[in-house]
Amino acid sequence: MPVVDISDGLTIILVMIMILLLSNLVFLSEDSLIFRDGDDIKGVWLIDCYLPETVNASIHHKRAKISADHQHFFIHGSRHDKDWNHIGSDLSFYSARQKLLARETRTADRQISFDLTDIRHGALILVETDSRAENPQLSVLKDKRTIVPLKKGDWKRIVSYDLSSSGRYLAVHARNPYLNQLWDFIYFHDLKTGKNWQYLFPVCLSCKRTRITVRVDDHGQTTVEHKSEHRVFSKTGDFIDFYIGEGINKTPE
């Protein structure tokens, strides 16, 4: 029997899948969302109230954010009174094909944070806070499923976070009161099993006005970079490595 080489066929299929994925992309230019299919512009959405405007005695403001791969976006709207007290906020999450995937609204004492909410690896990470940008709650929405790894009342503030490319592991730089200061913690959450751990960072970053960078990979390995110092933790929270250098590309042995 002749030997059939299927490698060429698989390559063609993979290329076709990539073309299909890349054929519908969204781009953001000031107040415009531009939808492209290859070199063709398939549509443009103009964002009204891109600059704050007074509508019916309240201040309306809309902004948009797109994912790094240009395949998803959200539109965030906020409403305030003339003294800039929060009245309400809403967020609509879409695919680049302009399909509405989720919609969230908050009123009165809870607001959706535009700055902290983001799209990572196809998942919407939605952060809501109180009117002082404190007492946050973080939700991960993907494939019509919502997981809430950080609930209201758990933390005073969220500074930053990272989601592994697999969408399973979440690492968060958060702050809570400690020793009469607002201290820095690393919080890890396995979105599949619900297992979590936290690490009290030995330096009060808010006191020294410095920052850290947090990254988590598909093995649940979390790297925390402060200046040139790197602390590395396993997915179970074990401290497994410390090294000094630029960037967080080193893989511990």
Secondary structure by P-SEA (a helix, b strand, c coil): cccccaaaaaaaaaaaaaaaaacbbbbbcccbbbbbcccccccccccccccccccccbbbbbbbbbccccccbbbbbbbbcccccccccbbbbbcccccccbbbbbcccbbbbcccccccccccccccccccccbbbbbbbcccccccccccccccccccccccccccbbbbbccccccccbbbbbbbbcccccccccccccccccccccbbbbbbccccbbbbbcccbbbbbcccccccccccccccccccc
